[in-house]
Amino acid sequence: MEGRPREEQELVLRAQRGDERAYEELVRAHQEIAFRVAYLITRNAADAEEASQDGFVKAWRALGRFRTAEPLRPWLLRIVANESRNRRRSAGRREHLAIRAVASPGEAAPSPEEAAVGSDERRRLLAALDELPDQARLVLACRYLLGLSEDETASALGVRRGTVKSRSARALARLREGYGPRA
């Protein structure tokens, strides 16, 4: 399992043999990113929490079919993303996208003026992002808001890497049009 931490590899193998504690450690390591992916799809914190939990339960049940030569994170995120899409479709919800911007520890606090401008710019950008079609919004959110690689994004969204590249390029062009220069 090249490219994966040895500890994760061992946890996966133990979990595949039925070790619930090993699986709990894997869940802890990936639950934040899973929630964030689910939130981007469901656009609702409660639904995202349920979708990510249900996704981890389904992943536990399917762990025997997981190919240990593959990275775990994209596989888990694909399951969570599918569960989130199912939840969103069945609920029919369409709420506004809200992403918390958290300053890194150790950074100086911005001045009130900078904070106000930054907040306004963030709202404008998120509003423009929210106007994109779901496929475009999701690919940009995975790549740039969650920091997933092209391969991880492709796996999480169930598409090919080339599709991620082309959707990203088109979505960025549309985002530039929607965001545009500040008036």
CNS distance restraints for C-alpha pairs under 8 A (distance, minus, plus):
assign (resid   1 and name CA) (resid   9 and name CA) 7.05 0.50 0.50
assign (resid   1 and name CA) (resid  68 and name CA) 6.74 0.50 0.50
assign (resid   1 and name CA) (resid  69 and name CA) 4.71 0.50 0.50
assign (resid   1 and name CA) (resid  70 and name CA) 6.64 0.50 0.50
assign (resid   1 and name CA) (resid  71 and name CA) 7.46 0.50 0.50
assign (resid   2 and name CA) (resid  69 and name CA) 7.57 0.50 0.50
assign (resid   3 and name CA) (resid  71 and name CA) 7.93 0.50 0.50
assign (resid   4 and name CA) (resid   8 and name CA) 6.87 0.50 0.50
assign (resid   4 and name CA) (resid   9 and name CA) 6.86 0.50 0.50
assign (resid   4 and name CA) (resid  71 and name CA) 6.61 0.50 0.50
assign (resid   5 and name CA) (resid   9 and name CA) 6.46 0.50 0.50
assign (resid   6 and name CA) (resid  10 and name CA) 6.29 0.50 0.50
assign (resid   7 and name CA) (resid  11 and name CA) 6.20 0.50 0.50
assign (resid   8 and name CA) (resid  12 and name CA) 6.09 0.50 0.50
assign (resid   8 and name CA) (resid  26 and name CA) 7.29 0.50 0.50
assign (resid   9 and name CA) (resid  13 and name CA) 6.30 0.50 0.50
assign (resid   9 and name CA) (resid  68 and name CA) 7.64 0.50 0.50
assign (resid  10 and name CA) (resid  14 and name CA) 6.11 0.50 0.50
assign (resid  11 and name CA) (resid  15 and name CA) 5.96 0.50 0.50
assign (resid  11 and name CA) (resid  22 and name CA) 5.09 0.50 0.50
assign (resid  11 and name CA) (resid  23 and name CA) 6.85 0.50 0.50
assign (resid  11 and name CA) (resid  25 and name CA) 7.63 0.50 0.50
assign (resid  11 and name CA) (resid  26 and name CA) 6.99 0.50 0.50
assign (resid  12 and name CA) (resid  16 and name CA) 6.05 0.50 0.50
assign (resid  12 and name CA) (resid  22 and name CA) 7.19 0.50 0.50
assign (resid  12 and name CA) (resid  23 and name CA) 7.13 0.50 0.50
assign (resid  12 and name CA) (resid  26 and name CA) 7.64 0.50 0.50
assign (resid  12 and name CA) (resid  68 and name CA) 7.54 0.50 0.50
assign (resid  13 and name CA) (resid  17 and name CA) 6.45 0.50 0.50
assign (resid  13 and name CA) (resid  68 and name CA) 7.76 0.50 0.50
assign (resid  14 and name CA) (resid  18 and name CA) 6.64 0.50 0.50
assign (resid  14 and name CA) (resid  19 and name CA) 5.43 0.50 0.50
assign (resid  14 and name CA) (resid  22 and name CA) 6.16 0.50 0.50
assign (resid  14 and name CA) (resid  23 and name CA) 7.94 0.50 0.50
assign (resid  15 and name CA) (resid  19 and name CA) 4.51 0.50 0.50
assign (resid  15 and name CA) (resid  20 and name CA) 6.12 0.50 0.50
assign (resid  15 and name CA) (resid  21 and name CA) 7.66 0.50 0.50
assign (resid  15 and name CA) (resid  22 and name CA) 5.31 0.50 0.50
assign (resid  15 and name CA) (resid  23 and name CA) 5.14 0.50 0.50
assign (resid  15 and name CA) (resid  63 and name CA) 7.71 0.50 0.50
assign (resid  16 and name CA) (resid  63 and name CA) 5.91 0.50 0.50
assign (resid  16 and name CA) (resid  64 and name CA) 5.63 0.50 0.50
assign (resid  19 and name CA) (resid  23 and name CA) 6.64 0.50 0.50
assign (resid  20 and name CA) (resid  24 and name CA) 6.15 0.50 0.50
assign (resid  21 and name CA) (resid  25 and name CA) 6.36 0.50 0.50
assign (resid  22 and name CA) (resid  26 and name CA) 6.47 0.50 0.50
assign (resid  23 and name CA) (resid  27 and name CA) 6.15 0.50 0.50
assign (resid  23 and name CA) (resid  60 and name CA) 7.56 0.50 0.50
assign (resid  24 and name CA) (resid  28 and name CA) 6.17 0.50 0.50
assign (resid  25 and name CA) (resid  29 and name CA) 6.27 0.50 0.50
assign (resid  26 and name CA) (resid  30 and name CA) 6.42 0.50 0.50
assign (resid  27 and name CA) (resid  31 and name CA) 5.47 0.50 0.50
assign (resid  27 and name CA) (resid  56 and name CA) 7.17 0.50 0.50
assign (resid  28 and name CA) (resid  32 and name CA) 7.84 0.50 0.50
assign (resid  30 and name CA) (resid  34 and name CA) 6.09 0.50 0.50
assign (resid  30 and name CA) (resid  73 and name CA) 6.98 0.50 0.50
assign (resid  31 and name CA) (resid  35 and name CA) 6.02 0.50 0.50
assign (resid  31 and name CA) (resid  52 and name CA) 7.48 0.50 0.50
assign (resid  32 and name CA) (resid  36 and name CA) 6.27 0.50 0.50
assign (resid  33 and name CA) (resid  37 and name CA) 6.17 0.50 0.50
assign (resid  33 and name CA) (resid 146 and name CA) 7.39 0.50 0.50
assign (resid  34 and name CA) (resid  38 and name CA) 6.13 0.50 0.50
assign (resid  34 and name CA) (resid  52 and name CA) 5.92 0.50 0.50
assign (resid  34 and name CA) (resid  76 and name CA) 7.69 0.50 0.50
assign (resid  34 and name CA) (resid  77 and name CA) 5.87 0.50 0.50
assign (resid  34 and name CA) (resid  80 and name CA) 6.45 0.50 0.50
assign (resid  35 and name CA) (resid  39 and name CA) 5.96 0.50 0.50
assign (resid  35 and name CA) (resid  48 and name CA) 5.90 0.50 0.50
assign (resid  35 and name CA) (resid  49 and name CA) 6.15 0.50 0.50
assign (resid  35 and name CA) (resid  51 and name CA) 8.00 0.50 0.50
assign (resid  35 and name CA) (resid  52 and name CA) 5.57 0.50 0.50
assign (resid  36 and name CA) (resid  40 and name CA) 6.20 0.50 0.50
assign (resid  36 and name CA) (resid  48 and name CA) 7.71 0.50 0.50
assign (resid  36 and name CA) (resid 146 and name CA) 7.45 0.50 0.50
assign (resid  37 and name CA) (resid  41 and name CA) 6.53 0.50 0.50
assign (resid  37 and name CA) (resid  77 and name CA) 7.25 0.50 0.50
assign (resid  37 and name CA) (resid  80 and name CA) 7.54 0.50 0.50
assign (resid  37 and name CA) (resid  81 and name CA) 6.55 0.50 0.50
assign (resid  37 and name CA) (resid 142 and name CA) 7.21 0.50 0.50
assign (resid  37 and name CA) (resid 146 and name CA) 7.76 0.50 0.50
assign (resid  38 and name CA) (resid  42 and name CA) 5.97 0.50 0.50
assign (resid  38 and name CA) (resid  43 and name CA) 7.81 0.50 0.50
assign (resid  38 and name CA) (resid  47 and name CA) 7.92 0.50 0.50
assign (resid  38 and name CA) (resid  48 and name CA) 4.70 0.50 0.50
assign (resid  38 and name CA) (resid  49 and name CA) 7.51 0.50 0.50
assign (resid  38 and name CA) (resid  51 and name CA) 6.40 0.50 0.50
assign (resid  38 and name CA) (resid  52 and name CA) 6.18 0.50 0.50
assign (resid  38 and name CA) (resid  80 and name CA) 6.42 0.50 0.50
assign (resid  38 and name CA) (resid  81 and name CA) 5.90 0.50 0.50
assign (resid  38 and name CA) (resid  84 and name CA) 5.39 0.50 0.50
assign (resid  39 and name CA) (resid  43 and name CA) 4.96 0.50 0.50
assign (resid  39 and name CA) (resid  44 and name CA) 5.93 0.50 0.50
assign (resid  39 and name CA) (resid  45 and name CA) 6.05 0.50 0.50
assign (resid  39 and name CA) (resid  47 and name CA) 7.55 0.50 0.50
assign (resid  39 and name CA) (resid  48 and name CA) 4.72 0.50 0.50
assign (resid  39 and name CA) (resid  49 and name CA) 7.86 0.50 0.50
assign (resid  40 and name CA) (resid  97 and name CA) 7.17 0.50 0.50
assign (resid  40 and name CA) (resid 138 and name CA) 6.83 0.50 0.50
assign (resid  40 and name CA) (resid 141 and name CA) 7.18 0.50 0.50
assign (resid  41 and name CA) (resid  48 and name CA) 7.91 0.50 0.50
assign (resid  41 and name CA) (resid  81 and name CA) 7.20 0.50 0.50
assign (resid  41 and name CA) (resid  84 and name CA) 6.09 0.50 0.50
assign (resid  41 and name CA) (resid  85 and name CA) 6.37 0.50 0.50
assign (resid  41 and name CA) (resid  88 and name CA) 7.28 0.50 0.50
assign (resid  41 and name CA) (resid 138 and name CA) 7.09 0.50 0.50
assign (resid  42 and name CA) (resid  47 and name CA) 6.28 0.50 0.50
assign (resid  42 and name CA) (resid  48 and name CA) 5.96 0.50 0.50
assign (resid  42 and name CA) (resid  84 and name CA) 5.90 0.50 0.50
assign (resid  42 and name CA) (resid  85 and name CA) 6.92 0.50 0.50
assign (resid  42 and name CA) (resid  87 and name CA) 7.19 0.50 0.50
assign (resid  42 and name CA) (resid  88 and name CA) 5.22 0.50 0.50
assign (resid  42 and name CA) (resid  93 and name CA) 7.47 0.50 0.50
assign (resid  42 and name CA) (resid  94 and name CA) 7.95 0.50 0.50
assign (resid  43 and name CA) (resid  47 and name CA) 7.87 0.50 0.50
assign (resid  43 and name CA) (resid  48 and name CA) 7.38 0.50 0.50
assign (resid  43 and name CA) (resid  93 and name CA) 7.97 0.50 0.50
assign (resid  43 and name CA) (resid  94 and name CA) 7.11 0.50 0.50
assign (resid  43 and name CA) (resid  95 and name CA) 5.78 0.50 0.50
assign (resid  43 and name CA) (resid  96 and name CA) 6.63 0.50 0.50
assign (resid  43 and name CA) (resid  97 and name CA) 5.67 0.50 0.50
assign (resid  43 and name CA) (resid  98 and name CA) 7.62 0.50 0.50
assign (resid  44 and name CA) (resid  48 and name CA) 5.97 0.50 0.50
assign (resid  44 and name CA) (resid  95 and name CA) 6.93 0.50 0.50
assign (resid  45 and name CA) (resid  49 and name CA) 6.08 0.50 0.50
assign (resid  46 and name CA) (resid  50 and name CA) 6.34 0.50 0.50
assign (resid  47 and name CA) (resid  51 and name CA) 5.90 0.50 0.50
assign (resid  47 and name CA) (resid  84 and name CA) 7.70 0.50 0.50
assign (resid  47 and name CA) (resid  87 and name CA) 7.26 0.50 0.50
assign (resid  47 and name CA) (resid  88 and name CA) 7.98 0.50 0.50
assign (resid  48 and name CA) (resid  52 and name CA) 5.97 0.50 0.50
assign (resid  48 and name CA) (resid  84 and name CA) 6.79 0.50 0.50
assign (resid  49 and name CA) (resid  53 and name CA) 6.17 0.50 0.50
assign (resid  50 and name CA) (resid  54 and name CA) 5.95 0.50 0.50
assign (resid  51 and name CA) (resid  55 and name CA) 5.85 0.50 0.50
assign (resid  51 and name CA) (resid  80 and name CA) 6.38 0.50 0.50
assign (resid  51 and name CA) (resid  83 and name CA) 5.59 0.50 0.50
assign (resid  51 and name CA) (resid  84 and name CA) 5.15 0.50 0.50
assign (resid  51 and name CA) (resid  87 and name CA) 6.93 0.50 0.50
assign (resid  52 and name CA) (resid  56 and name CA) 6.19 0.50 0.50
assign (resid  52 and name CA) (resid  80 and name CA) 5.37 0.50 0.50
assign (resid  52 and name CA) (resid  83 and name CA) 7.54 0.50 0.50
assign (resid  52 and name CA) (resid  84 and name CA) 7.42 0.50 0.50
assign (resid  53 and name CA) (resid  57 and name CA) 6.33 0.50 0.50
assign (resid  54 and name CA) (resid  58 and name CA) 6.17 0.50 0.50
assign (resid  54 and name CA) (resid  80 and name CA) 7.60 0.50 0.50
assign (resid  54 and name CA) (resid  83 and name CA) 7.15 0.50 0.50
assign (resid  55 and name CA) (resid  59 and name CA) 6.02 0.50 0.50
assign (resid  55 and name CA) (resid  76 and name CA) 7.57 0.50 0.50
assign (resid  55 and name CA) (resid  79 and name CA) 5.54 0.50 0.50
assign (resid  55 and name CA) (resid  80 and name CA) 4.45 0.50 0.50
assign (resid  55 and name CA) (resid  81 and name CA) 7.98 0.50 0.50
assign (resid  55 and name CA) (resid  83 and name CA) 5.91 0.50 0.50
assign (resid  56 and name CA) (resid  60 and name CA) 6.12 0.50 0.50
assign (resid  56 and name CA) (resid  76 and name CA) 7.27 0.50 0.50
assign (resid  56 and name CA) (resid  79 and name CA) 7.78 0.50 0.50
assign (resid  56 and name CA) (resid  80 and name CA) 7.10 0.50 0.50
assign (resid  57 and name CA) (resid  61 and name CA) 6.42 0.50 0.50
assign (resid  58 and name CA) (resid  62 and name CA) 6.17 0.50 0.50
assign (resid  58 and name CA) (resid  79 and name CA) 7.48 0.50 0.50
assign (resid  59 and name CA) (resid  63 and name CA) 5.70 0.50 0.50
assign (resid  59 and name CA) (resid  76 and name CA) 6.56 0.50 0.50
assign (resid  59 and name CA) (resid  79 and name CA) 6.76 0.50 0.50
assign (resid  62 and name CA) (resid  66 and name CA) 6.83 0.50 0.50
assign (resid  66 and name CA) (resid  75 and name CA) 7.98 0.50 0.50
assign (resid  68 and name CA) (resid  72 and name CA) 7.88 0.50 0.50
assign (resid  71 and name CA) (resid  75 and name CA) 7.07 0.50 0.50
assign (resid  72 and name CA) (resid  76 and name CA) 6.18 0.50 0.50
assign (resid  73 and name CA) (resid  77 and name CA) 6.03 0.50 0.50
assign (resid  73 and name CA) (resid 152 and name CA) 7.69 0.50 0.50
assign (resid  74 and name CA) (resid  78 and name CA) 5.99 0.50 0.50
assign (resid  74 and name CA) (resid 152 and name CA) 5.08 0.50 0.50
assign (resid  74 and name CA) (resid 153 and name CA) 7.57 0.50 0.50
assign (resid  74 and name CA) (resid 155 and name CA) 5.40 0.50 0.50
assign (resid  74 and name CA) (resid 156 and name CA) 5.48 0.50 0.50
assign (resid  75 and name CA) (resid  79 and name CA) 6.52 0.50 0.50
assign (resid  75 and name CA) (resid 155 and name CA) 6.80 0.50 0.50
assign (resid  75 and name CA) (resid 156 and name CA) 6.98 0.50 0.50
assign (resid  76 and name CA) (resid  80 and name CA) 6.27 0.50 0.50
assign (resid  76 and name CA) (resid 156 and name CA) 7.86 0.50 0.50
assign (resid  77 and name CA) (resid  81 and name CA) 5.85 0.50 0.50
assign (resid  77 and name CA) (resid 155 and name CA) 7.68 0.50 0.50
assign (resid  77 and name CA) (resid 156 and name CA) 4.98 0.50 0.50
assign (resid  78 and name CA) (resid  82 and name CA) 6.08 0.50 0.50
assign (resid  78 and name CA) (resid 155 and name CA) 5.99 0.50 0.50
assign (resid  78 and name CA) (resid 156 and name CA) 3.85 0.50 0.50
assign (resid  78 and name CA) (resid 157 and name CA) 6.16 0.50 0.50
assign (resid  78 and name CA) (resid 158 and name CA) 6.61 0.50 0.50
assign (resid  79 and name CA) (resid  83 and name CA) 6.20 0.50 0.50
assign (resid  79 and name CA) (resid 156 and name CA) 7.58 0.50 0.50
assign (resid  80 and name CA) (resid  84 and name CA) 6.03 0.50 0.50
assign (resid  81 and name CA) (resid  85 and name CA) 6.12 0.50 0.50
assign (resid  81 and name CA) (resid 156 and name CA) 6.31 0.50 0.50
assign (resid  81 and name CA) (resid 157 and name CA) 6.72 0.50 0.50
assign (resid  82 and name CA) (resid  86 and name CA) 6.20 0.50 0.50
assign (resid  82 and name CA) (resid 157 and name CA) 7.97 0.50 0.50
assign (resid  83 and name CA) (resid  87 and name CA) 6.12 0.50 0.50
assign (resid  84 and name CA) (resid  88 and name CA) 6.04 0.50 0.50
assign (resid  85 and name CA) (resid  89 and name CA) 6.01 0.50 0.50
assign (resid  86 and name CA) (resid  90 and name CA) 6.11 0.50 0.50
assign (resid  87 and name CA) (resid  91 and name CA) 6.03 0.50 0.50
assign (resid  88 and name CA) (resid  92 and name CA) 5.73 0.50 0.50
assign (resid  88 and name CA) (resid  93 and name CA) 6.08 0.50 0.50
assign (resid  89 and name CA) (resid  93 and name CA) 7.60 0.50 0.50
assign (resid  96 and name CA) (resid 130 and name CA) 6.95 0.50 0.50
assign (resid  97 and name CA) (resid 126 and name CA) 7.06 0.50 0.50
assign (resid  97 and name CA) (resid 127 and name CA) 7.94 0.50 0.50
assign (resid  97 and name CA) (resid 130 and name CA) 6.25 0.50 0.50
assign (resid  98 and name CA) (resid 126 and name CA) 7.50 0.50 0.50
assign (resid 103 and name CA) (resid 107 and name CA) 6.80 0.50 0.50
assign (resid 110 and name CA) (resid 114 and name CA) 5.69 0.50 0.50
assign (resid 110 and name CA) (resid 115 and name CA) 5.75 0.50 0.50
assign (resid 111 and name CA) (resid 115 and name CA) 6.05 0.50 0.50
assign (resid 112 and name CA) (resid 116 and name CA) 6.09 0.50 0.50
assign (resid 113 and name CA) (resid 117 and name CA) 6.22 0.50 0.50
assign (resid 114 and name CA) (resid 118 and name CA) 5.83 0.50 0.50
assign (resid 115 and name CA) (resid 119 and name CA) 5.87 0.50 0.50
assign (resid 116 and name CA) (resid 120 and name CA) 6.15 0.50 0.50
assign (resid 117 and name CA) (resid 121 and name CA) 6.08 0.50 0.50
assign (resid 118 and name CA) (resid 122 and name CA) 5.98 0.50 0.50
assign (resid 119 and name CA) (resid 123 and name CA) 6.15 0.50 0.50
assign (resid 120 and name CA) (resid 124 and name CA) 6.23 0.50 0.50
assign (resid 121 and name CA) (resid 125 and name CA) 6.09 0.50 0.50
assign (resid 122 and name CA) (resid 126 and name CA) 6.02 0.50 0.50
assign (resid 123 and name CA) (resid 127 and name CA) 5.95 0.50 0.50
assign (resid 124 and name CA) (resid 128 and name CA) 6.18 0.50 0.50
assign (resid 124 and name CA) (resid 179 and name CA) 6.88 0.50 0.50
assign (resid 125 and name CA) (resid 129 and name CA) 6.08 0.50 0.50
assign (resid 125 and name CA) (resid 179 and name CA) 6.14 0.50 0.50
assign (resid 126 and name CA) (resid 130 and name CA) 5.90 0.50 0.50
assign (resid 127 and name CA) (resid 131 and name CA) 6.38 0.50 0.50
assign (resid 128 and name CA) (resid 132 and name CA) 6.96 0.50 0.50
assign (resid 128 and name CA) (resid 175 and name CA) 6.23 0.50 0.50
assign (resid 128 and name CA) (resid 178 and name CA) 5.38 0.50 0.50
assign (resid 128 and name CA) (resid 179 and name CA) 5.39 0.50 0.50
assign (resid 129 and name CA) (resid 137 and name CA) 6.08 0.50 0.50
assign (resid 129 and name CA) (resid 175 and name CA) 6.36 0.50 0.50
assign (resid 130 and name CA) (resid 137 and name CA) 6.85 0.50 0.50
assign (resid 131 and name CA) (resid 178 and name CA) 7.88 0.50 0.50
assign (resid 132 and name CA) (resid 136 and name CA) 6.01 0.50 0.50
assign (resid 132 and name CA) (resid 137 and name CA) 5.52 0.50 0.50
assign (resid 132 and name CA) (resid 171 and name CA) 7.38 0.50 0.50
assign (resid 132 and name CA) (resid 174 and name CA) 7.44 0.50 0.50
assign (resid 132 and name CA) (resid 175 and name CA) 7.27 0.50 0.50
assign (resid 133 and name CA) (resid 137 and name CA) 6.07 0.50 0.50
assign (resid 134 and name CA) (resid 138 and name CA) 5.89 0.50 0.50
assign (resid 135 and name CA) (resid 139 and name CA) 6.22 0.50 0.50
assign (resid 135 and name CA) (resid 167 and name CA) 7.64 0.50 0.50
assign (resid 136 and name CA) (resid 140 and name CA) 6.30 0.50 0.50
assign (resid 136 and name CA) (resid 167 and name CA) 6.05 0.50 0.50
assign (resid 136 and name CA) (resid 168 and name CA) 6.85 0.50 0.50
assign (resid 136 and name CA) (resid 170 and name CA) 7.70 0.50 0.50
assign (resid 136 and name CA) (resid 171 and name CA) 5.07 0.50 0.50
assign (resid 137 and name CA) (resid 141 and name CA) 5.98 0.50 0.50
assign (resid 137 and name CA) (resid 171 and name CA) 7.25 0.50 0.50
assign (resid 138 and name CA) (resid 142 and name CA) 6.01 0.50 0.50
assign (resid 139 and name CA) (resid 143 and name CA) 6.12 0.50 0.50
assign (resid 139 and name CA) (resid 153 and name CA) 6.91 0.50 0.50
assign (resid 139 and name CA) (resid 157 and name CA) 7.85 0.50 0.50
assign (resid 139 and name CA) (resid 164 and name CA) 6.57 0.50 0.50
assign (resid 139 and name CA) (resid 167 and name CA) 6.92 0.50 0.50
assign (resid 139 and name CA) (resid 168 and name CA) 6.24 0.50 0.50
assign (resid 140 and name CA) (resid 144 and name CA) 5.67 0.50 0.50
assign (resid 140 and name CA) (resid 145 and name CA) 7.21 0.50 0.50
assign (resid 140 and name CA) (resid 168 and name CA) 6.11 0.50 0.50
assign (resid 140 and name CA) (resid 171 and name CA) 7.11 0.50 0.50
assign (resid 140 and name CA) (resid 172 and name CA) 7.65 0.50 0.50
assign (resid 141 and name CA) (resid 145 and name CA) 4.78 0.50 0.50
assign (resid 141 and name CA) (resid 146 and name CA) 6.24 0.50 0.50
assign (resid 142 and name CA) (resid 146 and name CA) 4.97 0.50 0.50
assign (resid 142 and name CA) (resid 147 and name CA) 6.31 0.50 0.50
assign (resid 142 and name CA) (resid 148 and name CA) 5.63 0.50 0.50
assign (resid 142 and name CA) (resid 153 and name CA) 5.95 0.50 0.50
assign (resid 143 and name CA) (resid 147 and name CA) 5.04 0.50 0.50
assign (resid 143 and name CA) (resid 148 and name CA) 4.94 0.50 0.50
assign (resid 143 and name CA) (resid 149 and name CA) 6.31 0.50 0.50
assign (resid 143 and name CA) (resid 150 and name CA) 6.92 0.50 0.50
assign (resid 143 and name CA) (resid 153 and name CA) 6.57 0.50 0.50
assign (resid 144 and name CA) (resid 148 and name CA) 7.32 0.50 0.50
assign (resid 148 and name CA) (resid 152 and name CA) 5.67 0.50 0.50
assign (resid 148 and name CA) (resid 153 and name CA) 5.80 0.50 0.50
assign (resid 149 and name CA) (resid 153 and name CA) 6.01 0.50 0.50
assign (resid 150 and name CA) (resid 154 and name CA) 6.02 0.50 0.50
assign (resid 150 and name CA) (resid 161 and name CA) 6.07 0.50 0.50
assign (resid 150 and name CA) (resid 164 and name CA) 6.48 0.50 0.50
assign (resid 150 and name CA) (resid 165 and name CA) 7.41 0.50 0.50
assign (resid 151 and name CA) (resid 155 and name CA) 6.15 0.50 0.50
assign (resid 151 and name CA) (resid 161 and name CA) 5.85 0.50 0.50
assign (resid 152 and name CA) (resid 156 and name CA) 5.95 0.50 0.50
assign (resid 153 and name CA) (resid 157 and name CA) 6.00 0.50 0.50
assign (resid 153 and name CA) (resid 161 and name CA) 7.88 0.50 0.50
assign (resid 153 and name CA) (resid 164 and name CA) 7.07 0.50 0.50
assign (resid 154 and name CA) (resid 158 and name CA) 5.74 0.50 0.50
assign (resid 154 and name CA) (resid 159 and name CA) 4.89 0.50 0.50
assign (resid 154 and name CA) (resid 160 and name CA) 5.40 0.50 0.50
assign (resid 154 and name CA) (resid 161 and name CA) 5.24 0.50 0.50
assign (resid 154 and name CA) (resid 163 and name CA) 7.61 0.50 0.50
assign (resid 154 and name CA) (resid 164 and name CA) 5.98 0.50 0.50
assign (resid 155 and name CA) (resid 159 and name CA) 6.41 0.50 0.50
assign (resid 155 and name CA) (resid 160 and name CA) 7.54 0.50 0.50
assign (resid 159 and name CA) (resid 163 and name CA) 6.29 0.50 0.50
assign (resid 159 and name CA) (resid 164 and name CA) 7.12 0.50 0.50
assign (resid 160 and name CA) (resid 164 and name CA) 6.57 0.50 0.50
assign (resid 161 and name CA) (resid 165 and name CA) 6.42 0.50 0.50
assign (resid 162 and name CA) (resid 166 and name CA) 6.20 0.50 0.50
assign (resid 163 and name CA) (resid 167 and name CA) 5.87 0.50 0.50
assign (resid 164 and name CA) (resid 168 and name CA) 5.85 0.50 0.50
assign (resid 165 and name CA) (resid 169 and name CA) 6.23 0.50 0.50
assign (resid 166 and name CA) (resid 170 and name CA) 6.25 0.50 0.50
assign (resid 167 and name CA) (resid 171 and name CA) 5.79 0.50 0.50
assign (resid 168 and name CA) (resid 172 and name CA) 5.93 0.50 0.50
assign (resid 169 and name CA) (resid 173 and name CA) 6.29 0.50 0.50
assign (resid 170 and name CA) (resid 174 and name CA) 6.24 0.50 0.50
assign (resid 171 and name CA) (resid 175 and name CA) 5.92 0.50 0.50
assign (resid 172 and name CA) (resid 176 and name CA) 6.08 0.50 0.50
assign (resid 173 and name CA) (resid 177 and name CA) 6.42 0.50 0.50
assign (resid 174 and name CA) (resid 178 and name CA) 6.17 0.50 0.50
assign (resid 175 and name CA) (resid 179 and name CA) 5.75 0.50 0.50
assign (resid 175 and name CA) (resid 180 and name CA) 7.93 0.50 0.50
assign (resid 176 and name CA) (resid 180 and name CA) 5.43 0.50 0.50
